[in-house]
Amino acid sequence: MSIIEVKGVRKVFKKPVREPGLIGMFKTLFSFKYTKVEAVRDISFSLNKGEIVGYIGANGAGKSTTIKMMCGILTPTEGKITIDGFEPYNPKERKHVLNKLGVVFGQRTQLWWDLPLIESLVILKEIYDVTDKDYQERYQFLTKVLELDSFINQPVRTLSLGQRMRADLAASLIHNPKILFLDEPTIGLDVLVKDRMIEAIKEINQRYETTIVLTTHNMEDITDLCKRVIILDEGAILYDGPIKSIKTKFGDMRNISFLSKDQVNLEHLRNVLGTYAKIDEVDGYIHLTFDLSMISVNEVLKTILDLYRIEDIKIEENSLESIVKKIYETKQV
Ligand SMILES: Nc1ncnc2c1ncn2[C@@H]1O[C@H](COP(=O)(O)OP(=O)(O)OP(=O)(O)O)[C@@H](O)[C@H]1O
C-alpha cells in the first residue's frame, strides 16, 4: 500500500527581476517585475510502506523543492501530494502529517546546540508526546545501532561531525516517524562512520518498516541502501525504477585496468580488441571498457595475458556513478 502519493505536481517560483548596481538593488525592492522558475514540472510517483528510494538529480534538478512540498514547507502550484492520506501543506491536515515525518539534513543540525544530546532527545519525546514505554524502547535501540553512549551527555556543539550526524538521525526517529527524509546523511563522514550510518539506516528500516527517501550525490549510498531510484532532471522525472534495470539498459559494462611489464602497443591492442573495447592509457595503466554482451571477461583476459606479462590487474563493474553521470550528460535513460 502506498504511503506517499505525488500526482501531477508542479512548482513554479516567482523571482523578482534584479537590475544591476546599487540603484538596481533598491529598484528591485519596489519592483513588480518577476520571472518564473519552474523548479518541478508535472511529476508523479508513489512510495510503498517500508520502501527505501534514492531521489537523485544534478544540482538544481528540483529535489529539495519536492522534499519541501512533501514536508509541507512549500505548496505545489499544481497537483497533489498525500502522506498517509493527508495533504502536508494543507493547514487543516498538516497536524496529521507532522508526527509521521522525520527529517535529517546532513548540512544542518536540528538539535539544540548548547544542550547535551540526551536532553534534546527528552525534549523531543515531550514535543511529540511519546509514551515512556515507546521512548525507552527506541532509546535503547537507537543508542545501540548508532553507538551514542560515549557522547550522549555532551552538548551538541562539542560533537564531531560523525557523532552529530548520528545524533541527528536518532533525534529524527524518537517519535517513530513512518517516513524519513534523509538529505546527504553521510556527507563528510569517514569510511567507518559512514558504514555504521548506512548499517543503522538499514536496521531502522527493517525494524520499524520506515519508508525512506534518500537524497544524495553519493552513488555508493544509493547502491548500498536502495533498490529503487528516481532520477530527476530539470524538474522532471527521467527514470523511476530498479537500479538493476538502469544498469542493464546502459549495457552490462566491465572495466579492466592493467599494468604491463612489456611495452604496450596501443595500436596493436586496438586492432585486436578495438571493436569490442574502449582503450585508454593513464599513468602507465591501460584501461579497457567493454560490454559483456559483446565480449566476455575471459576472452579479454586471455587476449591480454597472451600478449603481455602482467604486473597488476583490476576488474571492475561499471559503477552507478558513471552511469548516472552519463544520464545527467545525455539527459536520457
Ligand atoms: N525559493 C526559491 N525561489 C526561486 N527559485 C528557487 C527557490 N527554491 C529553489 N529554486 C530554484 O528551483 C530549482 C530547483 O532547486 P532545488 O533546490 O529543488 O534543486 P536540488 O535538486 O535540490 O539541487 P541541489 O542538489 O543543488 O540541492 C533551481 O533552479 C533553484 O534555483
The ligand as an SDF file (V2000), in Angstrom:
LIG
                    3D

 31 33  0  0  0  0  0  0  0  0999 V2000
   12.6440   29.8520   -3.1370 N   0  0  0  0  0  0  0  0  0  0  0  0
   13.0280   29.8220   -4.4050 C   0  0  0  0  0  0  0  0  0  0  0  0
   12.8380   30.8770   -5.2110 N   0  0  0  0  0  0  0  0  0  0  0  0
   13.2150   30.8570   -6.5080 C   0  0  0  0  0  0  0  0  0  0  0  0
   13.7880   29.7810   -7.0990 N   0  0  0  0  0  0  0  0  0  0  0  0
   14.0110   28.6960   -6.3540 C   0  0  0  0  0  0  0  0  0  0  0  0
   13.6540   28.6460   -4.9670 C   0  0  0  0  0  0  0  0  0  0  0  0
   13.9930   27.4210   -4.4650 N   0  0  0  0  0  0  0  0  0  0  0  0
   14.5420   26.7330   -5.4970 C   0  0  0  0  0  0  0  0  0  0  0  0
   14.5630   27.4870   -6.6170 N   0  0  0  0  0  0  0  0  0  0  0  0
   15.0590   27.0880   -7.9510 C   0  0  0  0  0  0  0  0  0  0  0  0
   14.4130   25.8680   -8.3040 O   0  0  0  0  0  0  0  0  0  0  0  0
   15.3200   24.9870   -8.9700 C   0  0  0  0  0  0  0  0  0  0  0  0
   15.3760   23.6490   -8.2220 C   0  0  0  0  0  0  0  0  0  0  0  0
   16.0070   23.8520   -6.9640 O   0  0  0  0  0  0  0  0  0  0  0  0
   16.1600   22.7030   -5.8510 P   0  0  0  0  0  0  0  0  0  0  0  0
   16.7530   23.3450   -4.6390 O   0  0  0  0  0  0  0  0  0  0  0  0
   14.8690   21.9850   -5.6910 O   0  0  0  0  0  0  0  0  0  0  0  0
   17.2270   21.7420   -6.5410 O   0  0  0  0  0  0  0  0  0  0  0  0
   18.0120   20.4720   -5.9430 P   0  0  0  0  0  0  0  0  0  0  0  0
   17.7740   19.3550   -6.9140 O   0  0  0  0  0  0  0  0  0  0  0  0
   17.6290   20.2320   -4.5410 O   0  0  0  0  0  0  0  0  0  0  0  0
   19.5220   20.9610   -6.0630 O   0  0  0  0  0  0  0  0  0  0  0  0
   20.8290   20.6790   -5.1200 P   0  0  0  0  0  0  0  0  0  0  0  0
   21.3430   19.3120   -5.4480 O   0  0  0  0  0  0  0  0  0  0  0  0
   21.7590   21.7510   -5.6090 O   0  0  0  0  0  0  0  0  0  0  0  0
   20.4050   20.8650   -3.7030 O   0  0  0  0  0  0  0  0  0  0  0  0
   16.6590   25.7270   -9.0310 C   0  0  0  0  0  0  0  0  0  0  0  0
   16.7440   26.3510  -10.2920 O   0  0  0  0  0  0  0  0  0  0  0  0
   16.5520   26.7560   -7.9230 C   0  0  0  0  0  0  0  0  0  0  0  0
   17.3210   27.9050   -8.2210 O   0  0  0  0  0  0  0  0  0  0  0  0
  1  2  1  0
  2  3  1  0
  2  7  2  0
  3  4  2  0
  4  5  1  0
  5  6  2  0
  6  7  1  0
  6 10  1  0
  7  8  1  0
  8  9  2  0
  9 10  1  0
 10 11  1  0
 11 12  1  0
 11 30  1  0
 12 13  1  0
 13 14  1  0
 13 28  1  0
 14 15  1  0
 15 16  1  0
 16 17  2  0
 16 18  1  0
 16 19  1  0
 19 20  1  0
 20 21  2  0
 20 22  1  0
 20 23  1  0
 23 24  1  0
 24 25  2  0
 24 26  1  0
 24 27  1  0
 28 29  1  0
 28 30  1  0
 30 31  1  0
M  END
$$$$
